[in-house]
Amino acid sequence: MTGPITYADAGVSIDKANQAVAKIREYARSTFNERTLTEIGSFGGMFAGAFPNMAEPILVASADGVGTKLKLAFETGIHNTVGADLVNHCVNDILVQGARPLFFLDYFATGKLEPDVTASVVEGMARACKENGCVLLGGETAEMPDFYPPGEYDLAGFIVGVVDKQKVIDGKSITPGDVVLGLPSTGLQTNGYSLARKLFFEVGGYTPDSYIDELGSTVGEALLATHASFLPEIGPLLDSGMIKGLAHITGGGFLENIPRILPEGVSVEINRGSWPEPPVFGVMQRLGNVADQEMFRTFNMGIGMVIVCSQDDQDTVKRQIPTAVSLGLCHDALENGVGLQRVFVDTR
């Protein structure tokens, strides 16, 4: 006759979960502000919702993940960057509508809970939350035996921000003749990693520890470069009225993301070569003989955020954001042979 069966016998350790929460609590507390009304561990996170300085506050929410960039974390044992990737990605996604972040929640799931790994991931989240003036309000840590391979986990994030209705950035005022500017990315950000891993590890035969002179780093270091938040650069201009449109260059690259903010009848022509492309993209393109169209549809190619403004405002925007580079112009959708393509990348 067997003894009493426990939850731990089924592979779920409540004790380890408690250890993880104890580590997480201090990281989360470091992001709290006067609007935070609950502690980590409550059933729901509470956040004060009064915005006396806004005429019509609009809440903007988004959810996202880090994708297969997590595989690099598993292979290298570096877990304190993917949490920052997640927060910054979500911040950028609501920033394009003019919203500043209020609070963030996460979902962390794994087959066998390792409190130190979980805490390391949350450490990165907390660091990015503080840098973005955002509260890490709560989350979920799930241990699910047999659901994930050993040593692996999944990660998702949920963010809520706010913008005054009269200052929402929606792209509706973009017209032919407007200028397209770009802010440099730090690398792949959080997209295209399935192709990147295939190119480096299967086609190229490299490992994360392989040093490539052209990259000036190991493959792992290049691919784990943290996804940047563009709030510090763009934030001071959000209330200026000069920004007509913002596009976060994530999955789908230039070709899928820029059209999301263009009014009917407007297209964009991008001049490749008007910005320095990080060497990681050139290395990948050569490894797989990848077509230009595929590169620009999969990767950000060194541009993490696109800004559209009038020609009259471009100098002011560039003075405020010295890293901004001119990428091209907006056109009538039928000019330059663009037609219904909406975004044309001139690679000549």
C-alpha positions as CSV (number, residue, x, y, z in Angstrom):
1,M,0.0,0.0,0.0
2,T,1.4,3.4,-1.0
3,G,1.6,6.4,1.3
4,P,-0.5,9.5,0.8
5,I,0.0,11.1,-2.6
6,T,0.9,14.8,-2.6
7,Y,0.9,17.6,-5.2
8,A,4.7,17.4,-5.2
9,D,4.4,13.7,-6.2
10,A,2.6,14.9,-9.3
11,G,5.5,17.3,-10.1
12,V,4.1,20.6,-8.7
13,S,6.0,22.1,-5.7
14,I,4.1,24.7,-3.8
15,D,7.2,25.3,-1.7
16,K,9.2,26.2,-4.8
17,A,6.4,28.4,-6.0
18,N,6.5,30.2,-2.6
19,Q,10.3,30.6,-2.9
20,A,9.8,32.1,-6.4
21,V,7.2,34.6,-5.2
22,A,9.4,35.7,-2.3
23,K,12.1,36.5,-4.7
24,I,9.8,38.2,-7.2
25,R,8.0,40.3,-4.5
26,E,11.1,42.5,-3.9
27,Y,11.7,43.1,-7.6
28,A,8.1,44.1,-8.1
29,R,8.0,46.4,-5.1
30,S,10.9,48.3,-6.5
31,T,8.6,49.5,-9.3
32,F,5.6,50.5,-7.2
33,N,4.5,54.2,-7.0
34,E,1.7,56.2,-5.3
35,R,-0.9,54.7,-7.6
36,T,-0.2,51.1,-6.6
37,L,-2.8,49.9,-4.2
38,T,-2.1,46.2,-3.7
39,E,0.9,44.0,-2.8
40,I,2.2,41.1,-4.9
41,G,0.2,38.1,-3.9
42,S,-3.3,39.6,-3.9
43,F,-5.9,38.0,-6.2
44,G,-6.0,41.1,-8.4
45,G,-3.7,44.1,-8.8
46,M,-5.2,47.4,-8.0
47,F,-4.1,50.7,-9.5
48,A,-5.6,54.2,-9.0
49,G,-7.5,55.2,-12.1
50,A,-7.9,59.0,-11.7
51,F,-6.3,61.2,-14.4
52,P,-7.2,64.8,-13.4
53,N,-4.7,66.3,-15.9
54,M,-6.5,64.6,-18.9
55,A,-9.8,65.7,-20.5
56,E,-10.6,62.3,-21.9
57,P,-8.2,59.6,-20.7
58,I,-8.1,56.6,-23.0
59,L,-6.7,53.3,-21.8
60,V,-4.5,51.5,-24.3
61,A,-3.7,47.8,-23.7
62,S,-1.5,45.2,-25.4
63,A,-0.3,41.6,-24.9
64,D,2.8,40.0,-26.4
65,G,5.5,37.4,-26.0
66,V,9.2,37.0,-26.7
67,G,8.9,34.2,-29.2
68,T,11.7,31.8,-29.9
69,K,14.3,34.3,-28.6
70,L,13.6,32.3,-25.4
71,K,15.5,29.4,-26.9
72,L,18.7,31.6,-26.7
73,A,18.1,32.1,-23.0
74,F,17.7,28.4,-22.5
75,E,20.9,27.6,-24.4
76,T,23.1,30.3,-22.9
77,G,21.7,30.2,-19.3
78,I,21.1,34.0,-19.5
79,H,17.6,34.8,-18.2
80,N,17.8,38.4,-17.0
81,T,17.4,40.0,-20.5
82,V,14.2,38.3,-21.9
83,G,12.1,39.9,-19.2
84,A,13.3,43.4,-20.3
85,D,12.7,42.4,-23.9
86,L,9.1,41.6,-23.1
87,V,8.4,44.8,-21.1
88,N,10.1,47.1,-23.7
89,H,8.2,45.4,-26.6
90,C,4.9,46.0,-24.9
91,V,5.8,49.6,-24.0
92,N,6.6,50.3,-27.7
93,D,3.4,48.7,-28.9
94,I,1.2,51.2,-26.9
95,L,3.6,54.0,-27.5
96,V,2.7,54.1,-31.2
97,Q,-0.7,55.3,-30.2
98,G,0.7,58.0,-28.0
99,A,0.2,56.1,-24.7
100,R,2.5,56.1,-21.7
101,P,2.6,52.9,-19.7
102,L,0.9,52.6,-16.3
103,F,1.3,49.0,-15.3
104,F,2.5,45.6,-16.5
105,L,1.6,42.0,-15.7
106,D,3.4,38.8,-16.7
107,Y,2.7,35.1,-17.3
108,F,5.5,32.7,-16.6
109,A,5.0,29.0,-17.2
110,T,7.3,26.1,-16.9
111,G,7.4,22.3,-16.5
112,K,9.6,22.3,-13.4
113,L,9.9,25.5,-11.4
114,E,13.4,26.8,-10.7
115,P,13.0,29.8,-8.4
116,D,16.4,31.3,-9.3
117,V,15.6,31.2,-13.1
118,T,12.1,32.7,-12.5
119,A,13.5,35.4,-10.3
120,S,16.2,36.3,-12.9
121,V,13.5,36.7,-15.6
122,V,11.4,38.9,-13.3
123,E,14.5,40.9,-12.4
124,G,14.8,41.9,-16.0
125,M,11.1,42.8,-16.1
126,A,11.4,45.0,-13.0
127,R,14.4,46.8,-14.3
128,A,12.7,47.6,-17.6
129,C,9.5,48.6,-15.8
130,K,11.4,51.1,-13.6
131,E,13.2,52.5,-16.7
132,N,9.8,53.1,-18.3
133,G,8.1,54.5,-15.3
134,C,5.8,51.5,-15.2
135,V,4.5,49.4,-12.3
136,L,5.0,45.6,-12.2
137,L,1.6,45.1,-10.7
138,G,1.3,41.3,-10.7
139,G,1.4,38.2,-12.7
140,E,1.1,34.4,-12.8
141,T,3.8,31.8,-12.2
142,A,2.6,28.4,-13.4
143,E,4.3,25.0,-12.9
144,M,2.9,22.4,-15.3
145,P,4.7,19.1,-15.3
146,D,5.2,17.3,-18.7
147,F,3.9,20.4,-20.5
148,Y,7.3,21.9,-21.4
149,P,10.7,20.3,-22.1
150,P,13.1,20.3,-19.1
151,G,14.8,23.7,-18.6
152,E,12.3,25.6,-20.8
153,Y,9.6,28.1,-20.0
154,D,7.2,30.4,-21.8
155,L,6.7,34.1,-21.1
156,A,3.9,36.6,-22.0
157,G,3.3,40.1,-20.9
158,F,0.3,42.4,-20.6
159,I,0.5,46.2,-20.4
160,V,-2.0,49.1,-19.8
161,G,-1.2,52.7,-20.6
162,V,-3.0,55.9,-21.0
163,V,-3.3,58.8,-23.5
164,D,-5.6,61.8,-23.6
165,K,-8.0,61.3,-26.5
166,Q,-7.1,64.6,-28.2
167,K,-3.4,63.4,-28.3
168,V,-4.0,59.9,-29.7
169,I,-1.5,59.1,-32.6
170,D,-3.4,57.2,-35.2
171,G,-1.8,58.1,-38.6
172,K,-5.0,59.6,-40.0
173,S,-3.3,62.9,-40.8
174,I,-0.4,61.3,-42.8
175,T,-0.3,62.7,-46.4
176,P,1.9,62.4,-49.4
177,G,5.0,64.4,-49.0
178,D,5.4,63.6,-45.3
179,V,8.8,62.4,-44.1
180,V,9.6,58.9,-42.8
181,L,12.2,58.8,-40.0
182,G,13.7,55.8,-38.3
183,L,15.1,55.1,-34.8
184,P,17.9,52.4,-34.7
185,S,17.2,49.1,-33.2
186,T,19.7,47.2,-31.0
187,G,19.5,44.1,-33.2
188,L,16.7,41.7,-33.9
189,Q,14.6,43.0,-31.0
190,T,12.1,40.1,-30.4
191,N,11.2,39.0,-33.9
192,G,12.6,36.7,-36.6
193,Y,14.3,34.4,-34.2
194,S,13.1,31.1,-35.8
195,L,14.7,32.1,-39.1
196,A,17.8,33.6,-37.3
197,R,18.4,30.4,-35.4
198,K,18.0,28.3,-38.5
199,L,20.5,30.5,-40.4
200,F,23.2,30.6,-37.7
201,F,22.9,27.1,-36.1
202,E,21.6,24.9,-38.9
203,V,22.9,26.5,-42.0
204,G,26.0,28.2,-40.6
205,G,26.9,25.5,-38.1
206,Y,27.6,28.1,-35.4
207,T,26.8,27.8,-31.7
208,P,25.8,30.6,-29.3
209,D,29.4,30.7,-28.1
210,S,30.8,31.1,-31.6
211,Y,32.7,34.4,-32.0
212,I,32.2,36.1,-35.4
213,D,34.6,39.0,-36.2
214,E,32.0,40.8,-38.3
215,L,29.6,40.8,-35.4
216,G,32.3,41.8,-32.9
217,S,30.7,39.4,-30.5
218,T,29.5,35.8,-30.0
219,V,26.4,34.8,-31.9
220,G,24.6,34.5,-28.5
221,E,25.5,38.0,-27.5
222,A,24.4,39.4,-30.8
223,L,21.0,37.6,-30.7
224,L,20.3,38.3,-27.1
225,A,20.8,42.1,-27.4
226,T,18.0,43.6,-25.5
227,H,14.9,45.0,-27.3
228,A,15.1,48.8,-26.7
229,S,12.3,50.9,-25.4
230,F,11.7,54.1,-27.5
231,L,9.7,55.9,-24.8
232,P,12.7,57.9,-23.5
233,E,13.4,59.3,-27.0
234,I,9.8,59.8,-28.2
235,G,8.2,60.6,-24.9
236,P,9.1,64.3,-24.9
237,L,7.4,64.7,-28.4
238,L,4.2,62.9,-27.6
239,D,2.3,66.1,-26.7
240,S,3.9,68.2,-29.4
241,G,1.5,67.4,-32.2
242,M,4.4,66.9,-34.6
243,I,4.2,63.1,-34.7
244,K,1.6,62.0,-37.3
245,G,2.3,58.3,-37.0
246,L,4.5,55.7,-35.3
247,A,5.1,52.1,-36.3
248,H,6.9,49.6,-34.1
249,I,8.9,47.4,-36.5
250,T,8.2,43.9,-35.1
251,G,7.0,40.7,-36.7
252,G,6.4,41.4,-40.4
253,G,9.3,43.9,-40.6
254,F,8.9,47.1,-42.7
255,L,6.5,45.6,-45.2
256,E,3.8,44.5,-42.7
257,N,4.0,47.1,-39.9
258,I,4.3,50.5,-41.7
259,P,1.0,49.9,-43.7
260,R,-0.8,49.5,-40.3
261,I,-0.6,53.3,-39.8
262,L,-1.1,54.6,-43.4
263,P,-4.4,56.1,-44.5
264,E,-6.0,54.9,-47.6
265,G,-4.3,56.1,-50.7
266,V,-0.9,56.8,-49.1
267,S,2.2,54.7,-49.6
268,V,5.8,54.9,-48.3
269,E,9.1,54.6,-50.2
270,I,12.1,53.5,-48.1
271,N,15.6,54.1,-49.4
272,R,17.8,51.2,-48.2
273,G,21.3,52.5,-47.4
274,S,20.0,55.7,-45.7
275,W,20.8,54.1,-42.4
276,P,23.6,51.8,-41.1
277,E,22.3,48.2,-41.0
278,P,23.8,46.2,-38.0
279,P,26.1,43.5,-39.3
280,V,24.0,40.7,-37.9
281,F,21.5,41.2,-40.8
282,G,24.1,41.1,-43.5
283,V,25.6,37.9,-42.0
284,M,22.2,36.2,-41.9
285,Q,21.4,37.3,-45.5
286,R,24.6,35.8,-46.8
287,L,24.4,32.6,-44.8
288,G,21.0,31.7,-46.3
289,N,21.1,33.7,-49.6
290,V,17.9,35.3,-48.3
291,A,16.1,37.6,-50.7
292,D,15.8,41.3,-49.9
293,Q,12.0,41.0,-49.8
294,E,12.2,38.2,-47.2
295,M,14.7,40.1,-45.1
296,F,12.5,43.2,-44.9
297,R,9.4,41.2,-44.2
298,T,11.0,39.2,-41.4
299,F,13.5,41.5,-39.7
300,N,13.6,45.1,-38.6
301,M,16.9,45.5,-40.5
302,G,18.3,47.9,-37.9
303,I,15.2,50.2,-37.6
304,G,13.2,49.6,-34.4
305,M,10.6,52.4,-34.7
306,V,9.4,54.5,-37.6
307,I,8.2,58.1,-37.2
308,V,6.1,60.0,-39.7
309,C,6.0,63.8,-39.6
310,S,5.6,66.7,-41.9
311,Q,8.6,68.0,-43.8
312,D,8.3,71.3,-41.8
313,D,8.7,69.4,-38.5
314,Q,11.4,67.0,-39.4
315,D,14.3,69.2,-38.3
316,T,12.7,69.8,-34.9
317,V,12.1,66.1,-34.5
318,K,15.7,65.3,-35.4
319,R,17.0,67.9,-33.0
320,Q,14.9,66.3,-30.2
321,I,15.9,62.8,-31.2
322,P,19.5,62.9,-32.5
323,T,19.5,59.2,-33.4
324,A,16.6,59.6,-35.9
325,V,17.6,59.1,-39.5
326,S,15.7,59.9,-42.7
327,L,14.3,56.7,-44.4
328,G,12.2,58.1,-47.2
329,L,8.9,59.8,-48.0
330,C,5.2,59.2,-48.2
331,H,3.7,59.2,-51.7
332,D,0.4,58.8,-53.4
333,A,-0.3,55.0,-53.4
334,L,-0.2,54.9,-57.2
335,E,3.2,56.6,-57.6
336,N,6.6,55.0,-58.1
337,G,5.0,51.7,-59.1
338,V,4.0,51.0,-55.5
339,G,0.3,50.4,-56.2
340,L,-1.3,48.3,-53.5
341,Q,2.0,47.3,-52.0
342,R,1.9,50.3,-49.7
343,V,5.6,50.1,-48.7
344,F,8.4,49.9,-51.3
345,V,12.0,49.4,-50.3
346,D,14.4,50.8,-52.9
347,T,17.5,48.6,-52.7
348,R,19.3,50.0,-55.6
